């Protein structure tokens, strides 16, 4: 697929996902998904075990602060120094920074308090959408997009999607397990980040052209 078609397709996907996010946010704000949230929270937090809590704490750390910065820098170094992908480096930087800004903007527009049921760690700020989920989807999503072009066989691409998906889903699950996010916060984070990622890819493809 040439860059023009890829840019146009990415833009339309981005707009579609943005529409889904708006509808989903409306459902959350009008309390139409409260039952869904509570049922998922009850199920996930019912898994609580000492070992699983330790694992979830480690997983959630990979989506925040210093560890996330280190992981992002490591990916950037590999792209630049090892693979020589200098243009791709700009996309990683752009998506990582702007996704965080979009998350904070949405949080301060919606102002949803965090859940208080069985919270295993203490964090501040607003809840919707999940910042960890957005950060994970942005980082692993953009990495998947960049590597996809350089993986020619179908099996390799499927493996790439599975690995990326596992990282993204595990971070979102850890936030619900630890009691600091509603499931709908996590889903909204994925929708918002996916929309922004495809919009960024559209800009990138147009820039390449």
Beta strands, then each sheet from edge to edge (+ up, - down):
end
